[in-house]
């Protein structure tokens, strides 16, 4: 049978791990927000110059970045709800 001290130590480890996951995900969210803005800017520029290939690439990058953002947000929510 585990002692209270051992259980508390284990819980502290789990909380520290969850906090690290949240911190990493929040850092990645900031990067993803920058990618989203960059893709939007590139779409506007491509539209103005009527560059179809760049527009399609930027739109694809935007979709990828939005999907990544959703993933990180879900991970933060999942870890936050478990804690």
C-alpha positions as CSV (number, residue, x, y, z in Angstrom):
1,X,0.0,0.0,0.0
2,X,1.3,3.4,-0.9
3,X,1.8,6.1,1.7
4,X,0.2,9.4,1.4
5,X,3.6,10.9,0.7
6,X,4.1,8.6,-2.2
7,X,0.6,9.4,-3.6
8,X,1.2,13.1,-3.3
9,X,4.6,12.8,-5.0
10,X,3.0,10.9,-7.9
11,X,0.2,13.5,-8.2
12,X,2.8,16.3,-8.2
13,X,4.6,14.5,-11.1
14,X,1.3,14.1,-13.0
15,X,0.4,17.8,-12.5
16,X,3.9,18.9,-13.6
17,X,3.7,16.8,-16.7
18,X,0.2,18.2,-17.5
19,X,1.5,21.8,-17.0
20,X,4.4,21.1,-19.3
21,X,2.1,19.8,-22.0
22,X,-0.1,22.9,-21.6
23,X,2.9,25.2,-21.8
24,X,4.2,23.5,-24.9
25,X,0.8,23.5,-26.6
26,X,0.4,27.2,-25.8
27,X,3.8,27.9,-27.3
28,X,2.8,26.0,-30.4
29,X,-0.5,27.9,-30.6
30,X,1.4,31.2,-30.8
31,X,3.5,29.8,-33.6
32,X,0.3,28.5,-35.4
33,X,-1.4,31.9,-35.0
34,X,1.6,33.4,-36.8
35,X,1.4,30.8,-39.6
36,X,-2.3,31.6,-39.9
37,X,-1.7,35.3,-40.3
38,X,1.1,34.7,-42.7
39,X,-1.0,32.4,-44.9
40,X,-3.8,35.0,-44.9
41,X,-1.4,37.8,-45.9
42,X,0.0,35.6,-48.7
43,X,-3.6,34.8,-49.9
44,X,-4.3,38.6,-50.2
45,X,-1.1,39.2,-52.0
46,X,-1.6,36.3,-54.4
47,X,-5.2,37.5,-55.1
48,X,-4.0,41.0,-55.8
49,X,-1.3,39.7,-58.2
50,X,-3.6,37.0,-59.6
51,X,-1.1,34.3,-58.8
52,X,-3.2,31.2,-58.8
53,X,-0.4,28.8,-57.6
54,X,0.6,31.0,-54.7
55,X,-3.1,31.5,-53.7
56,X,-3.8,27.8,-53.7
57,X,-0.6,27.1,-51.7
58,X,-1.4,29.8,-49.2
59,X,-5.0,28.6,-48.8
60,X,-3.7,25.0,-48.2
61,X,-1.2,26.3,-45.7
62,X,-4.0,28.2,-43.9
63,X,-6.2,25.1,-43.7
64,X,-3.2,23.1,-42.3
65,X,-2.5,25.8,-39.7
66,X,-6.1,26.0,-38.7
67,X,-6.2,22.2,-38.2
68,X,-3.0,22.3,-36.2
69,X,-4.5,25.0,-34.0
70,X,-7.6,22.9,-33.4
71,X,-5.4,20.0,-32.4
72,X,-3.4,22.0,-29.9
73,X,-6.6,23.6,-28.4
74,X,-8.1,20.2,-28.0
75,X,-5.0,18.9,-26.3
76,X,-4.9,21.8,-23.8
77,X,-8.6,21.3,-23.1
78,X,-8.2,17.6,-22.6
79,X,-5.2,18.0,-20.2
80,X,-6.9,20.9,-18.4
81,X,-10.1,18.9,-17.8
82,X,-8.2,15.9,-16.4
83,X,-6.3,18.0,-13.9
